[in-house]
């Protein structure tokens, strides 16, 4: 599949990006990318995203130094979401946790 086949959201121009550790397959974060961020990721092999709050492109680790080396990009069956398989240098979460998914939802005793 090539980038022209990606189905970016018509209104926002974004797609969700699941970031996973390339070795362990642990989910590290969920972010969003526009076409420019995806192209830059493909070109540099470093994780780039689009910040919905700051309204700008950003590279993971540009401030923290915790960069992510992209090994592969997978596209879902509908072409409207991607996975970056990465080798991370440091934690993925801004809190310092390895993954952004470290909190458990505890309101239901059945989970």
N, C-alpha and C positions, 0 to 999 in steps of 0.2 A: 504494500500500500504506500502511496506517496502522500505528501502533505496536502496536495490539492483535493484529496478525497476525504480529508478530515472535516467533520461537520461541526464547525464552531457555532456556538449559540448565535442566533440571528440578531438578537437585541444587544447582548453584551460583547459578542465576539470572542467569548472565552470557552474553554473546555476544562473539565476537572482533570487534575493530575494526581494520581496516587503514586507516592514515592515508596518504593520497597528496597530493602537491602538485597543486593544481587546474590549474596551467598545464603543468607538465612531465610529470605523472603518475608521477613518481618515488615509490617507496614510502619513506615516512619512518619509520614505526614500526608495531608491532603491539601493541595493548593490548586491554583488556576493558572492557565497559560492562554495567551492570545497567540496569533500566528507568529508575531515577531519573537516572542519568548520561545516558542517551539523551534523556530528556525535557528535561533541563537544557541539553544541547547544542542541541536543536531550538529551545528558547526563547531562549537567549542568543546562538546562532550562534558559540559558542566551544567548543573541544574539551573535553569532560568524560569521565572514565573512572572505573572502580572499581579500586582497588588491591587485588590479591589478597593481597599481603604485609602491607599496613597496614590492610586491612579497612575502607577508607573511600573515599568519593567524592573525586576530586581534579580540578582543572582544569589542563590543560597550561599552564605558564607562571606558575602561582600563586606560585612561589618564584623562578624564573629570569627571569620577564618575557618568555619566549619563547612567547607565545600563538599560537594557531592559529585563524584566522577560517574557520569552516566555510561553504563555498559550496553544498555539496550533500551529501546522504547517499544512498548507493546500497545496496540490499538484494540479497543473492544469491538465486538461484532457489529455494532451500529456505527462505528467511526466517530463517536461523540465523547469519548473519554480515553485517556492514555495512562499507562504506567511507565514511570521512569525506574528502571532497575539500576541501582547505584552502589558504588563503593564509597561510603561516607568517611570523611575525615572529621571525626568528632560528632557530638550529638546533633540530632535533627531539630530538636525543639528549642525554642528561645529560652525556655526555663532551665535548660541544661540537661534535661532528660534525653535519653537515647532516642526515644520516639515521642511524638506528640500524643500518642494514644496510651497514656499511663494511668488515667483515671477511670475507675470502674463505676458504672451506673448502678446504684444500689437500691433504688426505690421499689424494685420488684423482688420478692423472695424467691421467685421461680428462676431467676437468671443465675 
